[in-house]
Amino acid sequence: MIRTMRERFADQEVTATMLTGLRQAGPGTLITAGLNQNTIGLMRARTLPLGNRANVILYGHGDLAHDLDYYDGDLAEIAWALTEQTWDCLDNWAHRTMRIGALVRALRDDMRVNGMGLDRRPKYERTDTGLTTVTDTYTFRDQPRISFTTCAVQYTSARGRALLTMFDHGHPVGAWPMALTRTGVPAPVTEAPVRARTHLDLRP
């Protein structure tokens, strides 16, 4: 019998100790569910395997920064709520992780190589034509006050589109559309670190 993800991870939970470790590790740190080991644990975004499908992102340092305000800093309460949400949603999250297109996975790899680390759980939505959009949030490793999002959709196996947006302390300061193809890294991705450093030079 094939077990559900909730059954596979029934003895796993997010703990306050885990969240303390996430907070101390800083931006670019994630809590993931390892599908090969059926375990939940901390992971640096930069260590995710290329083309990752085996680690489902449950939560990130950026999510914790938001929830600390919402839950008045109560790590135990956050841990309980996140565990309940994980048990309820893990089947769906794992399914979406496995079905992310190759172009979108390559975009994540390209962002990491160019100095940006995943920092929050992905957001999945639908277009009017039924395609899935994937919105990822990244921290700029050189200066965490700068963050980026990519909102990507893959139309075919060889064609997709994305919007790269840069933020300073959470405020948008620039956005660049880009094509996703099988050939080469999108120019806005390689230019993003330069744009971030230029922005920081102009706005100390």
N, C-alpha and C positions, 0 to 999 in steps of 0.2 A: 504494500500500500504506500502511495506517495504521501508524505507528510506535508502539512502546510508549514509556512515559515514560522508561524506562531508556535506550532508544535515543536519545530526544530530548535527554537530559541526559548523554549518555556522556562529553562533554568537560568536564563541570562537576564540581567537587568542593568539599568544605568544607576549608578550610585552617586551619593554626594562626594565621595572620595574621588571618583572618576571626574566629576565636574570641577573639583578643586584642581586636579591635574590639568584639565583643559584650560582653566583660567590661568594657571601658572605657566603653561607652555606657550601661551600667547597666540596671536593671529597666525592663520595658516595651519591650525591644528583641528582635527576632526574626530568625532566618535563614529566608528563604522561597525557594521555587522559583516563579519567575514564569512561568506557563504561556504567556503571550503572547510572551515573549522567549526562553524556554528558558534562563534564567540563574538562578543561585543567588546570593543576596546578603543584606546586612543591611537591615532596615527597622524604623523605629519603629512600634509597634503603632498609635499614634494616626494614622498616615498610611495605614493600610489603607483601600482604597476602601469606601464604604458597600455593604453586601450582598456583600462580597468573595467571589468565586469564582475569581479569576485568580491568587491567590497562595496556595500551599500552605505552611502553617506546618510547617517541618521541625524547629525547635529554638528555644528561647528562653533568655533570661538566667537564668530559674529552673532550666531543665534543666542549664545549664552550672554553676551554683552547686552542684548535686547531684553532677555528674560530676567536678568538680575534686577532691572528696574521694575518690570511687571510683577515679579514675585517678591519685591522688597528684599532682595538678597538672600532669600531662603533656598539654599542649595538642595536641602532634603525635599522640599516641595517641588522644585524643578525636576529633580531626579525621578520622583514618583510620577509626575505628569508626563515626562518624556518616556518613561518605561511603558506606561499605559498606551501612549500614542504609538510607540514602536510596535507593541504587540498587536494593536488594531490595524496598523498601516503597513507592516513590513512586507506582507505578501504583495501589495500594490507597489511599494517602493522597489522591491527586488525585481518585479516584473518590468517596471519602467527602466531600471538600470540595465537589465539584460537586453532591452529592445532599443536603447539609444543607438542611433545610426553611427556608422564608422566616421563620417565627417564631423559629427559633433564630438565624438570621443577624441578625434585627432585635434580638434580645436582646444579641448581641455589640455591635451599633452603640449600643444604649442604654447599655450598661456603659461604653463608651468616652466617650460624651458626658457621662456623669456622673463622670468622673475616674478610671476604672479601665482599665488597659491590659493586653492579653494578654501573658503572660510565659512560657508553656510550650506545648509541642506538645499539641494536643487529644488526649483519650483517647476512643475509641469502643468501646462495648460493646453487647450485645443484651439486651433484656428477655425474659421468658419467652414473650411473644407475638410475638417476632421484630422488634420495633421497635428502632431504633438510639438509644442514649443518647449525648449529647455532653457531656463534662466539660471545661470550660475553666478555666484558672487565670489570675488577674489580679493585678497589683500596684496598690496605691492610690498614685496619682501624688503626692499630698501628703505621704505618709509610707510608704516602701517596707516598713517592718516589718509593715504591715498588708497582707494579701492576701485575695483572695476566690476561691471557686470557684463555678461554676454547673454543675449537672448537669441537663440538659434533655432532654426527649423530646417529639416532635411527634406527636400522635395522628392529626390530620386537618389539612387545609390551613388550618383556622381555629381549632384548639384544641391546646394543649400544656400541659405542666407543667414546672416547674423548681424546684430547691432552691438557694438562695443561702446560702453559708456564709462567715463571716468568720473570719480567723485573725490572731493576733498572734504574730510570730516562729514561725509554723508550728503554733501551738496553737489549736484551734477555740475561739471565744469567742461564737458566736451563729450561728443558722441560721433561715432564713425561707422557707417554701414560697410559691410564686406561680404564678398562672395565666398562660399565654401566649395572647394573643389578637391579633387584627388592630387592635384599638382601644386606643391609649394605651400608655404605658410602665408596666410593673408597678411598683406602689408600693414594694416592697422595694429596687428598683434606685435609685429617686430618693432613698430614705431611707438608702441604704448609706453615702454620705459623711458624713451627719450622725451616724449610729451610730458610724462609725469615729472621728470627731473627739471624740464624747462618751466613747468608750472610752479614747482617748488622754489625755483630760483626767483621767479617773479613775485611769489607770495610766500615769504618766509614765515 
